[in-house]
Amino acid sequence: MVILSNIPSQGEAEQIAHALVEEGLAASVNIVPRVQSVFRWQNSVQQRAEWMLFIKTTDSRADAAVRRLIALHSYDLPGALILPVEGGSAPYLQWLDISVSASTEESGRPDATPDGSTDEHLP
């Protein structure tokens, strides 16, 4: 599953991303800086720069991830869309499952990539 959400600042985006990964609710969160959003709010059209989060998690953890995202988010009406993943690289999807599962165990997040090697730059 991929959860999309826009955040008002870089600092808040980083705080939410770290919390979701550290708490085992996501395997990875990408932060896309300064996307331009145009939206209707309180009967007027507004535009602002936001930071977009791409939160990668499992089906079983998606609802909990959204609840935590909303709890940490500063907007009155935080946006959170859960998008199903129809497929992808089998080793990456396996890593995603292992990362979310392992991060809820005492040992913390896994240090190995799907092929068994270690990689500090894993997404």
MODELLER restraints for C-alpha pairs under 7 A, 6 or more apart:
rsr = mdl.restraints
at = mdl.atoms
rsr.add(forms.Gaussian(group=physical.xy_distance, feature=features.Distance(at['CA:1:A'], at['CA:56:A']), mean=5.97, stdev=0.5))
rsr.add(forms.Gaussian(group=physical.xy_distance, feature=features.Distance(at['CA:1:A'], at['CA:57:A']), mean=5.35, stdev=0.5))
rsr.add(forms.Gaussian(group=physical.xy_distance, feature=features.Distance(at['CA:1:A'], at['CA:58:A']), mean=5.43, stdev=0.5))
rsr.add(forms.Gaussian(group=physical.xy_distance, feature=features.Distance(at['CA:1:A'], at['CA:59:A']), mean=5.81, stdev=0.5))
rsr.add(forms.Gaussian(group=physical.xy_distance, feature=features.Distance(at['CA:1:A'], at['CA:62:A']), mean=6.86, stdev=0.5))
rsr.add(forms.Gaussian(group=physical.xy_distance, feature=features.Distance(at['CA:1:A'], at['CA:82:A']), mean=6.60, stdev=0.5))
rsr.add(forms.Gaussian(group=physical.xy_distance, feature=features.Distance(at['CA:1:A'], at['CA:83:A']), mean=5.70, stdev=0.5))
rsr.add(forms.Gaussian(group=physical.xy_distance, feature=features.Distance(at['CA:1:A'], at['CA:84:A']), mean=4.74, stdev=0.5))
rsr.add(forms.Gaussian(group=physical.xy_distance, feature=features.Distance(at['CA:1:A'], at['CA:85:A']), mean=5.17, stdev=0.5))
rsr.add(forms.Gaussian(group=physical.xy_distance, feature=features.Distance(at['CA:2:A'], at['CA:54:A']), mean=6.38, stdev=0.5))
rsr.add(forms.Gaussian(group=physical.xy_distance, feature=features.Distance(at['CA:2:A'], at['CA:55:A']), mean=5.41, stdev=0.5))
rsr.add(forms.Gaussian(group=physical.xy_distance, feature=features.Distance(at['CA:2:A'], at['CA:56:A']), mean=4.77, stdev=0.5))
rsr.add(forms.Gaussian(group=physical.xy_distance, feature=features.Distance(at['CA:2:A'], at['CA:57:A']), mean=6.33, stdev=0.5))
rsr.add(forms.Gaussian(group=physical.xy_distance, feature=features.Distance(at['CA:2:A'], at['CA:82:A']), mean=5.80, stdev=0.5))
rsr.add(forms.Gaussian(group=physical.xy_distance, feature=features.Distance(at['CA:2:A'], at['CA:83:A']), mean=5.12, stdev=0.5))
rsr.add(forms.Gaussian(group=physical.xy_distance, feature=features.Distance(at['CA:2:A'], at['CA:84:A']), mean=6.43, stdev=0.5))
rsr.add(forms.Gaussian(group=physical.xy_distance, feature=features.Distance(at['CA:2:A'], at['CA:85:A']), mean=6.84, stdev=0.5))
rsr.add(forms.Gaussian(group=physical.xy_distance, feature=features.Distance(at['CA:3:A'], at['CA:54:A']), mean=5.89, stdev=0.5))
rsr.add(forms.Gaussian(group=physical.xy_distance, feature=features.Distance(at['CA:3:A'], at['CA:55:A']), mean=4.89, stdev=0.5))
rsr.add(forms.Gaussian(group=physical.xy_distance, feature=features.Distance(at['CA:3:A'], at['CA:56:A']), mean=6.60, stdev=0.5))
rsr.add(forms.Gaussian(group=physical.xy_distance, feature=features.Distance(at['CA:3:A'], at['CA:80:A']), mean=6.40, stdev=0.5))
rsr.add(forms.Gaussian(group=physical.xy_distance, feature=features.Distance(at['CA:3:A'], at['CA:81:A']), mean=5.39, stdev=0.5))
rsr.add(forms.Gaussian(group=physical.xy_distance, feature=features.Distance(at['CA:3:A'], at['CA:82:A']), mean=4.46, stdev=0.5))
rsr.add(forms.Gaussian(group=physical.xy_distance, feature=features.Distance(at['CA:3:A'], at['CA:83:A']), mean=6.08, stdev=0.5))
rsr.add(forms.Gaussian(group=physical.xy_distance, feature=features.Distance(at['CA:4:A'], at['CA:53:A']), mean=5.65, stdev=0.5))
rsr.add(forms.Gaussian(group=physical.xy_distance, feature=features.Distance(at['CA:4:A'], at['CA:54:A']), mean=5.13, stdev=0.5))
rsr.add(forms.Gaussian(group=physical.xy_distance, feature=features.Distance(at['CA:4:A'], at['CA:55:A']), mean=6.39, stdev=0.5))
rsr.add(forms.Gaussian(group=physical.xy_distance, feature=features.Distance(at['CA:4:A'], at['CA:80:A']), mean=5.65, stdev=0.5))
rsr.add(forms.Gaussian(group=physical.xy_distance, feature=features.Distance(at['CA:4:A'], at['CA:81:A']), mean=5.24, stdev=0.5))
rsr.add(forms.Gaussian(group=physical.xy_distance, feature=features.Distance(at['CA:4:A'], at['CA:82:A']), mean=6.67, stdev=0.5))
rsr.add(forms.Gaussian(group=physical.xy_distance, feature=features.Distance(at['CA:5:A'], at['CA:52:A']), mean=5.76, stdev=0.5))
rsr.add(forms.Gaussian(group=physical.xy_distance, feature=features.Distance(at['CA:5:A'], at['CA:53:A']), mean=5.26, stdev=0.5))
rsr.add(forms.Gaussian(group=physical.xy_distance, feature=features.Distance(at['CA:5:A'], at['CA:79:A']), mean=5.41, stdev=0.5))
rsr.add(forms.Gaussian(group=physical.xy_distance, feature=features.Distance(at['CA:5:A'], at['CA:80:A']), mean=4.94, stdev=0.5))
rsr.add(forms.Gaussian(group=physical.xy_distance, feature=features.Distance(at['CA:5:A'], at['CA:81:A']), mean=6.81, stdev=0.5))
rsr.add(forms.Gaussian(group=physical.xy_distance, feature=features.Distance(at['CA:6:A'], at['CA:50:A']), mean=5.91, stdev=0.5))
rsr.add(forms.Gaussian(group=physical.xy_distance, feature=features.Distance(at['CA:6:A'], at['CA:51:A']), mean=5.49, stdev=0.5))
rsr.add(forms.Gaussian(group=physical.xy_distance, feature=features.Distance(at['CA:6:A'], at['CA:52:A']), mean=4.37, stdev=0.5))
rsr.add(forms.Gaussian(group=physical.xy_distance, feature=features.Distance(at['CA:6:A'], at['CA:53:A']), mean=6.12, stdev=0.5))
rsr.add(forms.Gaussian(group=physical.xy_distance, feature=features.Distance(at['CA:6:A'], at['CA:79:A']), mean=6.69, stdev=0.5))
rsr.add(forms.Gaussian(group=physical.xy_distance, feature=features.Distance(at['CA:7:A'], at['CA:13:A']), mean=5.75, stdev=0.5))
rsr.add(forms.Gaussian(group=physical.xy_distance, feature=features.Distance(at['CA:7:A'], at['CA:50:A']), mean=5.48, stdev=0.5))
rsr.add(forms.Gaussian(group=physical.xy_distance, feature=features.Distance(at['CA:7:A'], at['CA:51:A']), mean=4.98, stdev=0.5))
rsr.add(forms.Gaussian(group=physical.xy_distance, feature=features.Distance(at['CA:7:A'], at['CA:52:A']), mean=6.16, stdev=0.5))
rsr.add(forms.Gaussian(group=physical.xy_distance, feature=features.Distance(at['CA:8:A'], at['CA:50:A']), mean=4.90, stdev=0.5))
rsr.add(forms.Gaussian(group=physical.xy_distance, feature=features.Distance(at['CA:8:A'], at['CA:51:A']), mean=6.26, stdev=0.5))
rsr.add(forms.Gaussian(group=physical.xy_distance, feature=features.Distance(at['CA:9:A'], at['CA:50:A']), mean=6.38, stdev=0.5))
rsr.add(forms.Gaussian(group=physical.xy_distance, feature=features.Distance(at['CA:9:A'], at['CA:51:A']), mean=6.22, stdev=0.5))
rsr.add(forms.Gaussian(group=physical.xy_distance, feature=features.Distance(at['CA:10:A'], at['CA:51:A']), mean=6.29, stdev=0.5))
rsr.add(forms.Gaussian(group=physical.xy_distance, feature=features.Distance(at['CA:13:A'], at['CA:31:A']), mean=6.95, stdev=0.5))
rsr.add(forms.Gaussian(group=physical.xy_distance, feature=features.Distance(at['CA:13:A'], at['CA:51:A']), mean=6.53, stdev=0.5))
rsr.add(forms.Gaussian(group=physical.xy_distance, feature=features.Distance(at['CA:16:A'], at['CA:69:A']), mean=6.69, stdev=0.5))
rsr.add(forms.Gaussian(group=physical.xy_distance, feature=features.Distance(at['CA:16:A'], at['CA:72:A']), mean=6.50, stdev=0.5))
rsr.add(forms.Gaussian(group=physical.xy_distance, feature=features.Distance(at['CA:17:A'], at['CA:29:A']), mean=5.67, stdev=0.5))
rsr.add(forms.Gaussian(group=physical.xy_distance, feature=features.Distance(at['CA:20:A'], at['CA:26:A']), mean=5.45, stdev=0.5))
rsr.add(forms.Gaussian(group=physical.xy_distance, feature=features.Distance(at['CA:20:A'], at['CA:65:A']), mean=6.76, stdev=0.5))
rsr.add(forms.Gaussian(group=physical.xy_distance, feature=features.Distance(at['CA:21:A'], at['CA:27:A']), mean=5.76, stdev=0.5))
rsr.add(forms.Gaussian(group=physical.xy_distance, feature=features.Distance(at['CA:21:A'], at['CA:28:A']), mean=6.33, stdev=0.5))
rsr.add(forms.Gaussian(group=physical.xy_distance, feature=features.Distance(at['CA:24:A'], at['CA:100:A']), mean=5.23, stdev=0.5))
rsr.add(forms.Gaussian(group=physical.xy_distance, feature=features.Distance(at['CA:24:A'], at['CA:103:A']), mean=4.75, stdev=0.5))
rsr.add(forms.Gaussian(group=physical.xy_distance, feature=features.Distance(at['CA:24:A'], at['CA:104:A']), mean=5.34, stdev=0.5))
rsr.add(forms.Gaussian(group=physical.xy_distance, feature=features.Distance(at['CA:25:A'], at['CA:57:A']), mean=6.60, stdev=0.5))
rsr.add(forms.Gaussian(group=physical.xy_distance, feature=features.Distance(at['CA:25:A'], at['CA:61:A']), mean=5.85, stdev=0.5))
rsr.add(forms.Gaussian(group=physical.xy_distance, feature=features.Distance(at['CA:25:A'], at['CA:64:A']), mean=6.92, stdev=0.5))
rsr.add(forms.Gaussian(group=physical.xy_distance, feature=features.Distance(at['CA:25:A'], at['CA:65:A']), mean=5.21, stdev=0.5))
rsr.add(forms.Gaussian(group=physical.xy_distance, feature=features.Distance(at['CA:25:A'], at['CA:100:A']), mean=6.34, stdev=0.5))
rsr.add(forms.Gaussian(group=physical.xy_distance, feature=features.Distance(at['CA:26:A'], at['CA:55:A']), mean=6.43, stdev=0.5))
rsr.add(forms.Gaussian(group=physical.xy_distance, feature=features.Distance(at['CA:26:A'], at['CA:56:A']), mean=5.58, stdev=0.5))
rsr.add(forms.Gaussian(group=physical.xy_distance, feature=features.Distance(at['CA:26:A'], at['CA:57:A']), mean=4.50, stdev=0.5))
rsr.add(forms.Gaussian(group=physical.xy_distance, feature=features.Distance(at['CA:26:A'], at['CA:100:A']), mean=5.87, stdev=0.5))
rsr.add(forms.Gaussian(group=physical.xy_distance, feature=features.Distance(at['CA:27:A'], at['CA:56:A']), mean=5.89, stdev=0.5))
rsr.add(forms.Gaussian(group=physical.xy_distance, feature=features.Distance(at['CA:27:A'], at['CA:57:A']), mean=5.76, stdev=0.5))
rsr.add(forms.Gaussian(group=physical.xy_distance, feature=features.Distance(at['CA:27:A'], at['CA:96:A']), mean=5.51, stdev=0.5))
rsr.add(forms.Gaussian(group=physical.xy_distance, feature=features.Distance(at['CA:27:A'], at['CA:99:A']), mean=5.32, stdev=0.5))
rsr.add(forms.Gaussian(group=physical.xy_distance, feature=features.Distance(at['CA:27:A'], at['CA:100:A']), mean=5.24, stdev=0.5))
rsr.add(forms.Gaussian(group=physical.xy_distance, feature=features.Distance(at['CA:28:A'], at['CA:55:A']), mean=6.22, stdev=0.5))
rsr.add(forms.Gaussian(group=physical.xy_distance, feature=features.Distance(at['CA:28:A'], at['CA:56:A']), mean=5.37, stdev=0.5))
rsr.add(forms.Gaussian(group=physical.xy_distance, feature=features.Distance(at['CA:28:A'], at['CA:123:A']), mean=6.22, stdev=0.5))
rsr.add(forms.Gaussian(group=physical.xy_distance, feature=features.Distance(at['CA:29:A'], at['CA:53:A']), mean=6.42, stdev=0.5))
rsr.add(forms.Gaussian(group=physical.xy_distance, feature=features.Distance(at['CA:29:A'], at['CA:54:A']), mean=5.48, stdev=0.5))
rsr.add(forms.Gaussian(group=physical.xy_distance, feature=features.Distance(at['CA:29:A'], at['CA:55:A']), mean=4.47, stdev=0.5))
rsr.add(forms.Gaussian(group=physical.xy_distance, feature=features.Distance(at['CA:29:A'], at['CA:56:A']), mean=6.09, stdev=0.5))
rsr.add(forms.Gaussian(group=physical.xy_distance, feature=features.Distance(at['CA:30:A'], at['CA:53:A']), mean=5.64, stdev=0.5))
rsr.add(forms.Gaussian(group=physical.xy_distance, feature=features.Distance(at['CA:30:A'], at['CA:54:A']), mean=5.01, stdev=0.5))
rsr.add(forms.Gaussian(group=physical.xy_distance, feature=features.Distance(at['CA:30:A'], at['CA:55:A']), mean=6.58, stdev=0.5))
rsr.add(forms.Gaussian(group=physical.xy_distance, feature=features.Distance(at['CA:31:A'], at['CA:51:A']), mean=6.47, stdev=0.5))
rsr.add(forms.Gaussian(group=physical.xy_distance, feature=features.Distance(at['CA:31:A'], at['CA:52:A']), mean=5.73, stdev=0.5))
rsr.add(forms.Gaussian(group=physical.xy_distance, feature=features.Distance(at['CA:31:A'], at['CA:53:A']), mean=4.86, stdev=0.5))
rsr.add(forms.Gaussian(group=physical.xy_distance, feature=features.Distance(at['CA:31:A'], at['CA:54:A']), mean=6.64, stdev=0.5))
rsr.add(forms.Gaussian(group=physical.xy_distance, feature=features.Distance(at['CA:32:A'], at['CA:51:A']), mean=5.59, stdev=0.5))
rsr.add(forms.Gaussian(group=physical.xy_distance, feature=features.Distance(at['CA:32:A'], at['CA:52:A']), mean=5.00, stdev=0.5))
rsr.add(forms.Gaussian(group=physical.xy_distance, feature=features.Distance(at['CA:32:A'], at['CA:53:A']), mean=6.43, stdev=0.5))
rsr.add(forms.Gaussian(group=physical.xy_distance, feature=features.Distance(at['CA:33:A'], at['CA:50:A']), mean=6.96, stdev=0.5))
rsr.add(forms.Gaussian(group=physical.xy_distance, feature=features.Distance(at['CA:33:A'], at['CA:51:A']), mean=4.70, stdev=0.5))
rsr.add(forms.Gaussian(group=physical.xy_distance, feature=features.Distance(at['CA:33:A'], at['CA:52:A']), mean=6.62, stdev=0.5))
rsr.add(forms.Gaussian(group=physical.xy_distance, feature=features.Distance(at['CA:34:A'], at['CA:49:A']), mean=4.97, stdev=0.5))
rsr.add(forms.Gaussian(group=physical.xy_distance, feature=features.Distance(at['CA:34:A'], at['CA:50:A']), mean=5.01, stdev=0.5))
rsr.add(forms.Gaussian(group=physical.xy_distance, feature=features.Distance(at['CA:34:A'], at['CA:51:A']), mean=5.22, stdev=0.5))
rsr.add(forms.Gaussian(group=physical.xy_distance, feature=features.Distance(at['CA:35:A'], at['CA:49:A']), mean=5.48, stdev=0.5))
rsr.add(forms.Gaussian(group=physical.xy_distance, feature=features.Distance(at['CA:35:A'], at['CA:50:A']), mean=5.33, stdev=0.5))
rsr.add(forms.Gaussian(group=physical.xy_distance, feature=features.Distance(at['CA:35:A'], at['CA:51:A']), mean=6.05, stdev=0.5))
rsr.add(forms.Gaussian(group=physical.xy_distance, feature=features.Distance(at['CA:35:A'], at['CA:52:A']), mean=6.76, stdev=0.5))
rsr.add(forms.Gaussian(group=physical.xy_distance, feature=features.Distance(at['CA:36:A'], at['CA:47:A']), mean=6.91, stdev=0.5))
rsr.add(forms.Gaussian(group=physical.xy_distance, feature=features.Distance(at['CA:36:A'], at['CA:48:A']), mean=5.77, stdev=0.5))
rsr.add(forms.Gaussian(group=physical.xy_distance, feature=features.Distance(at['CA:36:A'], at['CA:49:A']), mean=4.67, stdev=0.5))
rsr.add(forms.Gaussian(group=physical.xy_distance, feature=features.Distance(at['CA:36:A'], at['CA:50:A']), mean=6.35, stdev=0.5))
rsr.add(forms.Gaussian(group=physical.xy_distance, feature=features.Distance(at['CA:37:A'], at['CA:47:A']), mean=5.48, stdev=0.5))
rsr.add(forms.Gaussian(group=physical.xy_distance, feature=features.Distance(at['CA:37:A'], at['CA:48:A']), mean=5.53, stdev=0.5))
rsr.add(forms.Gaussian(group=physical.xy_distance, feature=features.Distance(at['CA:37:A'], at['CA:49:A']), mean=6.24, stdev=0.5))
rsr.add(forms.Gaussian(group=physical.xy_distance, feature=features.Distance(at['CA:37:A'], at['CA:50:A']), mean=6.83, stdev=0.5))
rsr.add(forms.Gaussian(group=physical.xy_distance, feature=features.Distance(at['CA:38:A'], at['CA:45:A']), mean=6.96, stdev=0.5))
rsr.add(forms.Gaussian(group=physical.xy_distance, feature=features.Distance(at['CA:38:A'], at['CA:46:A']), mean=5.68, stdev=0.5))
rsr.add(forms.Gaussian(group=physical.xy_distance, feature=features.Distance(at['CA:38:A'], at['CA:47:A']), mean=4.42, stdev=0.5))
rsr.add(forms.Gaussian(group=physical.xy_distance, feature=features.Distance(at['CA:38:A'], at['CA:48:A']), mean=6.87, stdev=0.5))
rsr.add(forms.Gaussian(group=physical.xy_distance, feature=features.Distance(at['CA:39:A'], at['CA:45:A']), mean=5.60, stdev=0.5))
rsr.add(forms.Gaussian(group=physical.xy_distance, feature=features.Distance(at['CA:39:A'], at['CA:46:A']), mean=5.47, stdev=0.5))
rsr.add(forms.Gaussian(group=physical.xy_distance, feature=features.Distance(at['CA:39:A'], at['CA:47:A']), mean=6.47, stdev=0.5))
rsr.add(forms.Gaussian(group=physical.xy_distance, feature=features.Distance(at['CA:40:A'], at['CA:46:A']), mean=6.05, stdev=0.5))
rsr.add(forms.Gaussian(group=physical.xy_distance, feature=features.Distance(at['CA:57:A'], at['CA:96:A']), mean=6.87, stdev=0.5))
rsr.add(forms.Gaussian(group=physical.xy_distance, feature=features.Distance(at['CA:57:A'], at['CA:100:A']), mean=6.88, stdev=0.5))
rsr.add(forms.Gaussian(group=physical.xy_distance, feature=features.Distance(at['CA:58:A'], at['CA:97:A']), mean=6.43, stdev=0.5))
rsr.add(forms.Gaussian(group=physical.xy_distance, feature=features.Distance(at['CA:66:A'], at['CA:80:A']), mean=6.62, stdev=0.5))
rsr.add(forms.Gaussian(group=physical.xy_distance, feature=features.Distance(at['CA:70:A'], at['CA:78:A']), mean=6.09, stdev=0.5))
rsr.add(forms.Gaussian(group=physical.xy_distance, feature=features.Distance(at['CA:91:A'], at['CA:114:A']), mean=5.44, stdev=0.5))
rsr.add(forms.Gaussian(group=physical.xy_distance, feature=features.Distance(at['CA:92:A'], at['CA:114:A']), mean=6.81, stdev=0.5))
rsr.add(forms.Gaussian(group=physical.xy_distance, feature=features.Distance(at['CA:94:A'], at['CA:114:A']), mean=6.74, stdev=0.5))
rsr.add(forms.Gaussian(group=physical.xy_distance, feature=features.Distance(at['CA:95:A'], at['CA:113:A']), mean=6.54, stdev=0.5))
rsr.add(forms.Gaussian(group=physical.xy_distance, feature=features.Distance(at['CA:95:A'], at['CA:114:A']), mean=5.32, stdev=0.5))
rsr.add(forms.Gaussian(group=physical.xy_distance, feature=features.Distance(at['CA:99:A'], at['CA:109:A']), mean=5.96, stdev=0.5))
rsr.add(forms.Gaussian(group=physical.xy_distance, feature=features.Distance(at['CA:99:A'], at['CA:110:A']), mean=5.87, stdev=0.5))
rsr.add(forms.Gaussian(group=physical.xy_distance, feature=features.Distance(at['CA:102:A'], at['CA:108:A']), mean=6.26, stdev=0.5))
rsr.add(forms.Gaussian(group=physical.xy_distance, feature=features.Distance(at['CA:102:A'], at['CA:109:A']), mean=5.62, stdev=0.5))
rsr.add(forms.Gaussian(group=physical.xy_distance, feature=features.Distance(at['CA:102:A'], at['CA:110:A']), mean=6.19, stdev=0.5))
rsr.add(forms.Gaussian(group=physical.xy_distance, feature=features.Distance(at['CA:103:A'], at['CA:109:A']), mean=4.28, stdev=0.5))
rsr.add(forms.Gaussian(group=physical.xy_distance, feature=features.Distance(at['CA:111:A'], at['CA:118:A']), mean=6.00, stdev=0.5))
rsr.add(forms.Gaussian(group=physical.xy_distance, feature=features.Distance(at['CA:112:A'], at['CA:118:A']), mean=4.59, stdev=0.5))
rsr.add(forms.Gaussian(group=physical.xy_distance, feature=features.Distance(at['CA:112:A'], at['CA:119:A']), mean=6.85, stdev=0.5))
rsr.add(forms.Gaussian(group=physical.xy_distance, feature=features.Distance(at['CA:113:A'], at['CA:119:A']), mean=6.55, stdev=0.5))
